[in-house]
Amino acid sequence: MAKANHKARSAAVEEPIAFEVPLQGSAQLPSGSNKPFIPWMQVTDALLGHLGFMPGERVHFSVDYVKRHIFIRQAFD
């Protein structure tokens, strides 16, 4: 039987990750094109740094294509 005075715990609130990178023109597009290019390496470096990964540290990426999840963990030899 459930406890009458049980108080459910509030969900842990995690701060959202937010940062800004400038959009650049792509060198691969024709010169008249006006499409922006997202600098993915800068975005990835900022996210990994925020998660606590250090430069030179080995990182293991795995992808679940069905659920569309990316898993990032420290790589162990």
C-alpha positions in Angstrom: 0.0 0.0 0.0 1.3 3.5 -0.8 2.4 5.9 1.9 -0.1 8.7 2.6 2.6 11.3 3.3 4.9 10.4 0.4 6.1 13.5 -1.4 7.4 12.9 -4.9 10.8 14.4 -5.6 11.0 17.1 -8.2 12.9 16.2 -11.3 16.6 17.4 -11.4 16.8 20.5 -13.6 19.9 20.5 -15.8 21.2 23.7 -17.2 20.9 23.8 -21.0 24.1 24.0 -23.0 24.3 27.2 -25.0 27.1 28.8 -27.0 27.5 30.8 -30.1 29.6 30.4 -33.2 29.6 32.6 -36.3 28.3 31.3 -39.5 30.7 31.2 -42.4 30.5 31.0 -46.1 31.3 27.6 -47.5 34.4 27.2 -49.8 32.7 24.3 -51.6 29.6 26.3 -52.8 29.7 28.4 -56.0 30.8 32.0 -55.4 27.3 33.4 -56.0 25.7 31.2 -53.3 24.5 32.8 -50.1 24.1 29.7 -48.0 25.6 29.7 -44.5 28.1 27.1 -43.4 28.0 25.8 -39.8 31.5 25.3 -38.4 30.8 21.8 -36.9 34.3 21.3 -35.5 34.0 24.4 -33.3 30.5 23.2 -32.2 31.9 19.7 -31.4 34.9 21.1 -29.6 32.8 23.4 -27.4 30.3 20.6 -26.5 33.1 18.1 -25.6 34.9 20.7 -23.6 31.6 21.5 -21.7 31.2 17.8 -21.0 34.7 17.6 -19.4 36.7 16.0 -22.1 40.3 17.3 -22.3 42.4 17.8 -25.5 44.3 14.7 -26.4 41.9 12.4 -24.5 40.5 9.5 -26.5 36.7 9.6 -27.1 34.4 6.8 -28.2 31.4 7.8 -30.3 28.5 5.3 -31.1 25.3 6.0 -33.0 21.9 4.3 -32.7 20.4 5.0 -36.1 17.0 3.6 -35.1 16.5 5.8 -32.1 18.6 8.6 -33.5 20.9 8.9 -30.4 24.6 9.6 -30.3 26.5 8.2 -27.3 29.8 9.8 -26.3 32.1 8.2 -23.6 35.7 8.1 -22.7 37.6 5.5 -24.7 39.4 2.8 -22.8 42.1 0.7 -24.3 
